[in-house]
Amino acid sequence: MRRRIIAGNWKMNMTKEEAKLFVAEFLPLVESDCEIVLCVPFTDVHRVWKLTRGSSVKVGAQNVAWADKGAFTGEISAEMLKEVGAEYVIIGHSERRAYFGETDETVNMRLKQALKYGLKPIVCVGETLDQREAGKTEEVLAAQIEKGLDGVSGDVILAYEPIWAIGTGKTATPETADETIRFIRARAEKTLGETSILYGGSMNAANAQSLLDMPQIDGGLIGGASLKPKDFATIVNCR
Ligand code: PGA
């Protein structure tokens, strides 16, 4: 089902105390009834869940293991995440792919595990600048979608995050983002059916409305601007 979802990705930011201050400032600013998610570091999940309980804000993690339990040093299981209040999980973020060896195959395994445990997955896809300039955007995205979603059905949220736009201040123009998401939608919906697709990459309080106005863009996955309560609230409150 397509719906407005605004998800923050805190990445490796926010200590316990910082998370508490964020929530205290952010919650009273929320005026929207859209789906709001904060994907926080593992150590913040339980605290943010407790602090947002009863509000419209839901909590997510930024990764999940593909196995139920066992000898997987440094990983965290779906059951553990659910136990502390996570409802969502980001899978296959480009930083995981670039720095921690995540591949379309591991994305697919993690995605199946999230669905098995009823965690709502936010699966990221996106091309590098070199790939875009070489005219390979569609080829790259098609492969990420085909392998990443192989054998999957259910409520999967997708996020189109052009790697050249993440943390760089260079947002894709609304038209480019919209056109690319149209392509992703056509491919992904063959497997998933109607799906919410978010845009991510330097979305901020100033440009969010113009991106969210586009017909293909259902919401946003927001990094830097999700660390600032006022900015994140402005994005959440977009029409
Ligand atoms: P950014 O990050 O908004 O800081 O560009 C987005 C993301 O990586 O999810």
Residues whose N, C-alpha, C, O or C-beta is under 5 A from the ligand:
A	BS01	PGA	N9 A165 I166 G167 T168 G200 G201 S202 M203 L221 I222 G223 G224
